[in-house]
Amino acid sequence: MIGLLCSVLTFHGPLSEEAQTAIRSSIQRGLESLEATADPKGGWLRGTEEPVGRPPEIPIAVSALVLKGVAQFDRTLLDRPAFLKARALIDAALREDGAFEGGLVTNYVTSCVVSALAVIEGPEDPRVQGGVVWLKSAQWDHGEGHTPESNWYGGAGYGKHQRPDLSNTQTMLDALRDAGVPPEDEAFQRAVAFITRAQNRSASNPAAWSGDDGGFVYTPAGDGESKVESKAGSLRSYGSMTYAGFKSLLYAGLNDEDPRVKAALDWLRRHWTLDENPGLGGQGYFYYLHVMSRALRAFGQESITDESGKIHDWRRELAERLLALQQPDGSWVNQTSDRWLEGESCLATAYAVLALEEVMASGVALPSVVDPETEGSSSSSD
């Protein structure tokens, strides 16, 4: 089977018809598995009792990720009962202030929903625009007493007044990007200050913990934090956050001539792998593949060269890896680590589907994808 995948997915430049067919078939099977496992009340990850520590609003965010994948693949599927119920769950979460109810994780939930609705309804939909306004208001800035010198400035956390981190900041920026907000917008430019402070690059990050490998950590806020075990006085970079930082700088209009972008790209080249989330092993693996797909699509290059000089066709390798990991029932699941809910097949499957759609969109437009360029965005790519 692996050999067949390799032959089908051997492509450079525009995707071949065979590659498109293989990837579309994989996406369709993934969506069918999600449809089959939807909660009767609507959405995914809903239960009679929420596990301790899991915010009860998380199903809204997961349902938004799923619906975005459905709409990008074939929007006619949105009329199926399972997806209609999921949409009703999201619609019911809309608040008067423009956010989508998320309790302590309102920023995360609203970001996921805005990204989904921007595809389903279009960037000009009032709920999308209302969500954008709320997300910008949730960003730490002068309104909360923070200046550009603060290591909180420009970031976003799980909720409106929670400690900012790079994961929530990049999810917020994904939503703004999907909603057609241009790179020169103040929200992107404020975020650059926060992202810069999350990078291990002492020339641009004055924090005492900052090193010089060019990668990114989870947050610079306070004394900083990495999700990787680190030596005292330092914070280790890791894969998913480095792709998140790299992507976010690109979204803000920077390119690889900027030393921060170049340093991040050099880190990614040194740690190129599809076998794990570098620094975290199997933890957050499907999240890693999803953010990688968006980052490399935004970068706009067909390949990435690792530190040994080997050229990698990232779309082929990523698609090949995901197709090989797909379960017989069409789903994906993190069998190495259930951290960050990736042991739940619905979330891992949503990430995998969205990553494959980024592969497709980077080589040939999916029929129902909303292209920011055609919607009046000044962005060069999604």
C-alpha positions in Angstrom: 0.0 0.0 0.0 2.8 2.4 0.9 4.5 1.8 -2.4 1.3 2.5 -4.3 0.9 5.8 -2.4 4.4 6.8 -3.2 3.8 6.2 -6.9 0.5 8.0 -7.0 1.7 11.0 -4.9 5.0 11.6 -6.8 4.4 15.1 -8.0 6.1 18.4 -8.3 4.3 21.6 -9.3 0.5 21.3 -9.8 -0.9 18.1 -8.4 -1.5 15.3 -10.9 -5.0 14.0 -11.4 -3.9 10.7 -9.7 -2.7 12.6 -6.7 -5.8 14.7 -6.5 -8.0 11.6 -6.7 -6.1 9.9 -3.9 -6.2 12.9 -1.6 -9.8 13.6 -2.3 -10.7 10.0 -1.5 -8.9 10.2 1.8 -10.6 13.5 2.7 -14.0 12.1 1.8 -13.4 9.0 4.0 -12.3 11.2 6.8 -15.5 13.3 6.6 -17.6 10.2 6.4 -16.1 9.0 9.6 -16.8 12.3 11.3 -20.4 12.2 10.0 -20.8 8.7 11.4 -19.5 9.6 14.9 -21.3 12.9 15.4 -23.2 13.3 18.6 -27.0 12.8 18.2 -27.4 16.3 19.8 -25.0 17.8 17.3 -21.3 18.3 17.1 -18.4 16.2 18.4 -16.8 15.6 21.9 -20.1 16.1 23.6 -21.0 13.7 26.4 -23.3 13.5 29.4 -20.4 14.4 31.6 -17.4 16.4 30.6 -14.1 15.0 31.7 -12.4 16.9 34.5 -10.3 19.7 33.1 -12.0 19.9 29.7 -13.9 23.2 29.2 -17.5 22.3 28.2 -17.3 24.7 25.2 -14.6 22.7 23.5 -17.1 20.8 21.4 -18.1 24.1 19.7 -14.5 24.7 18.6 -14.0 21.1 17.4 -17.3 21.3 15.5 -16.1 24.5 13.8 -12.9 22.8 12.7 -15.0 19.9 11.3 -17.4 22.2 9.5 -14.6 24.2 7.9 -13.2 20.9 6.5 -16.6 20.0 5.2 -17.2 23.3 3.5 -13.8 23.5 1.9 -14.2 20.0 0.4 -17.9 20.0 -0.7 -20.2 22.6 0.7 -23.3 20.6 -0.4 -22.4 18.1 2.5 -23.3 20.9 5.0 -27.0 20.0 4.4 -26.6 16.6 5.8 -28.3 16.1 9.3 -25.1 15.6 11.3 -23.5 18.7 9.9 -26.7 20.8 10.2 -26.9 19.9 13.9 -23.3 20.9 14.4 -24.0 24.2 12.7 -27.0 24.7 15.1 -24.6 24.1 18.0 -22.3 26.9 16.7 -25.2 29.3 15.9 -26.6 28.9 19.4 -23.2 30.0 20.9 -23.2 33.5 19.3 -23.1 36.2 22.0 -24.3 39.8 21.8 -20.7 41.1 21.9 -19.8 39.2 18.7 -17.9 36.4 20.4 -19.0 32.7 20.5 -19.5 31.4 24.0 -16.4 29.6 25.2 -16.3 30.3 28.9 -12.6 30.3 29.9 -11.6 29.5 26.3 -13.7 32.1 24.4 -10.8 33.4 22.3 -10.0 29.9 21.1 -13.6 29.0 20.4 -14.3 32.3 18.6 -11.2 32.0 16.5 -12.2 28.5 15.3 -15.8 29.6 14.6 -14.7 32.7 12.6 -12.4 30.6 10.5 -15.2 28.2 9.7 -17.9 30.8 9.0 -15.5 32.7 6.7 -15.5 29.7 4.5 -19.1 28.7 4.9 -20.7 32.1 4.7 -17.9 34.3 3.3 -15.7 37.0 5.0 -18.4 39.7 4.8 -20.9 37.7 6.9 -21.9 39.9 9.9 -21.0 37.1 12.3 -17.6 36.8 10.9 -17.0 40.5 11.0 -18.4 40.7 14.6 -16.1 37.9 15.6 -13.2 39.8 14.1 -14.0 42.9 16.1 -14.2 40.9 19.3 -10.9 39.0 18.6 -9.1 42.3 18.0 -10.5 43.6 21.3 -9.2 40.4 23.1 -5.6 41.0 22.0 -3.4 42.4 24.7 -2.4 46.0 24.0 -2.6 49.6 25.4 -6.2 49.0 26.4 -5.0 46.6 29.1 -2.1 48.8 30.0 0.5 47.0 28.0 3.0 48.8 25.8 5.1 47.3 23.0 7.9 46.7 25.5 5.6 44.3 27.5 6.0 40.6 26.9 2.2 40.3 26.9 1.7 43.0 24.2 0.1 41.7 20.9 -0.6 38.2 22.2 -3.9 36.4 22.8 -4.8 33.8 25.4 -7.5 31.2 25.8 -9.8 33.9 27.1 -10.0 37.7 26.9 -8.1 38.4 30.0 -5.9 35.2 30.2 -2.2 35.0 29.8 -1.3 35.2 26.1 0.5 32.3 24.3 1.7 31.6 20.8 -0.8 28.8 20.2 -3.9 30.9 20.8 -2.3 33.9 19.1 -1.7 32.0 15.9 -5.2 30.5 16.0 -6.5 34.1 16.3 -4.4 35.2 13.4 -5.6 32.3 11.3 -9.1 33.5 11.9 -8.3 37.1 10.9 -6.5 35.8 7.8 -9.4 33.6 6.8 -11.7 36.6 7.4 -9.8 38.7 4.9 -8.0 41.0 7.3 -4.9 42.4 5.5 -1.4 42.0 6.8 -1.0 45.7 7.5 -3.9 45.7 9.9 -2.9 46.8 13.4 -3.8 43.4 14.9 -1.2 41.6 12.8 1.4 44.3 13.5 0.8 44.2 17.2 1.1 40.4 17.1 4.6 40.7 15.6 5.9 42.2 18.8 4.6 39.2 20.8 5.7 36.6 18.2 9.2 38.2 18.2 9.4 37.7 22.0 8.5 34.1 21.7 11.5 33.4 19.4 14.8 32.0 20.6 16.8 34.8 18.9 18.6 37.1 21.2 19.2 39.7 18.5 15.5 40.5 18.6 14.4 39.0 21.9 15.9 40.6 25.0 14.5 38.0 27.4 17.0 36.4 29.7 15.9 32.9 28.6 16.3 33.6 24.9 18.8 31.5 23.0 19.8 31.7 19.4 18.5 28.6 17.6 15.7 30.6 15.9 12.8 28.4 17.0 9.8 29.3 19.1 8.4 28.5 22.5 4.9 28.5 23.9 4.9 31.9 25.5 7.2 34.7 26.5 4.7 36.1 28.9 5.9 36.4 32.5 9.0 34.3 32.8 8.2 32.5 29.6 7.1 28.8 29.1 8.0 26.0 26.7 6.1 22.7 26.6 9.5 21.0 26.3 11.6 20.1 29.3 14.3 22.8 29.4 17.5 23.5 31.2 17.3 26.1 34.0 17.4 29.6 32.6 16.5 28.6 29.0 13.4 27.6 27.1 13.6 25.0 24.3 12.1 25.5 20.9 9.8 22.9 19.4 8.1 22.1 16.1 4.5 23.1 16.3 5.3 26.5 17.9 8.1 27.2 15.4 5.7 26.6 12.5 3.2 28.7 14.3 5.6 31.6 14.7 7.0 31.3 11.2 3.5 31.3 9.7 2.3 34.2 11.8 5.3 36.4 10.7 4.4 35.6 7.1 0.8 36.5 7.7 2.0 39.9 9.0 3.6 40.6 5.7 7.2 39.6 6.4 9.3 37.3 4.2 12.5 35.3 4.4 14.6 38.4 4.0 13.6 39.3 7.5 16.1 37.8 9.9 13.4 36.5 12.2 11.7 34.6 9.4 15.1 33.4 8.1 16.0 32.1 11.6 12.7 30.3 12.0 13.1 28.7 8.5 16.6 27.6 9.3 15.3 25.9 12.5 12.6 24.1 10.5 15.2 23.0 7.9 17.4 21.6 10.7 14.5 19.8 12.3 12.5 18.7 9.2 10.4 15.6 10.0 7.0 14.1 9.5 7.6 11.4 12.0 7.0 13.5 15.2 6.5 17.0 16.6 10.1 17.9 17.0 10.9 18.4 20.7 7.6 16.9 21.8 7.6 13.5 20.1 4.1 12.3 19.5 2.4 15.0 21.6 0.3 17.4 19.5 1.3 15.5 16.4 -1.8 16.2 14.2 -1.9 19.8 15.4 1.8 20.0 14.2 0.9 18.6 10.8 -2.0 21.1 10.4 0.0 24.2 11.4 2.9 22.9 9.1 0.5 22.7 6.2 -0.8 26.2 6.6 2.7 27.6 7.2 4.3 26.0 4.2 1.4 27.0 2.0 1.7 30.6 3.2 5.5 30.4 2.5 4.6 29.6 -1.1 7.5 27.3 -2.0 7.0 23.8 -3.4 9.8 22.3 -1.4 11.9 22.7 1.7 15.6 21.8 1.9 16.8 20.2 5.1 20.2 20.7 6.7 21.8 17.9 4.8 20.8 19.5 1.5 18.0 17.0 0.7 15.0 18.6 -1.1 11.6 17.7 0.3 8.4 18.1 -1.7 6.4 18.9 1.4 3.0 18.4 -0.2 3.8 14.9 -1.4 5.5 13.8 1.8 2.7 15.3 4.0 -0.1 13.7 1.9 1.8 10.4 1.8 2.2 10.4 5.6 -1.4 11.2 6.3 -2.8 8.7 3.9 -0.6 6.0 5.4 -1.8 6.9 8.9 -5.5 6.8 8.1 -7.5 4.1 9.9 -9.7 1.5 8.1 -12.8 3.5 9.2 -11.5 6.6 7.5 -10.5 8.4 10.8 -7.2 9.4 12.2 -6.2 9.2 15.9 -3.0 9.9 17.8 -2.0 6.4 19.0 1.2 7.7 20.6 -0.1 10.4 22.9 -3.6 11.6 23.9 -2.3 14.9 25.1 -4.4 17.9 23.9 -7.3 15.6 23.0 -5.6 14.0 20.0 -6.6 10.6 21.4 -10.1 11.6 20.3 -10.4 10.6 16.7 -12.8 13.5 15.8 -10.1 16.2 16.6 -7.2 14.3 15.0 -9.4 13.6 12.0 -10.3 17.3 11.7 -6.7 18.3 11.8 -5.8 15.7 9.2 -8.6 16.7 6.8 -7.7 20.4 7.1 -4.0 19.6 6.5 -4.8 17.6 3.3 -7.0 20.5 2.1 -4.1 22.8 2.5 -2.0 20.4 0.4 -4.7 20.4 -2.3 -5.3 24.2 -2.2 -1.5 24.8 -2.6 -1.4 22.8 -5.8 -4.9 23.1 -7.3 -7.9 25.0 -5.9 -10.6 22.9 -4.3 -14.0 23.7 -5.9 -15.6 25.4 -2.9 -12.6 27.0 -1.2 -13.0 30.7 -0.6 -9.9 32.3 -2.1 -9.0 35.5 -0.1 -7.8 37.1 -3.4 -11.2 36.8 -5.0 -12.8 38.1 -1.8 -10.9 41.4 -1.8 -8.2 40.4 0.5 -4.7 41.9 0.0 -3.1 38.6 1.2 -1.1 36.7 -1.3 -2.2 33.2 -0.1 -4.2 31.5 2.6 
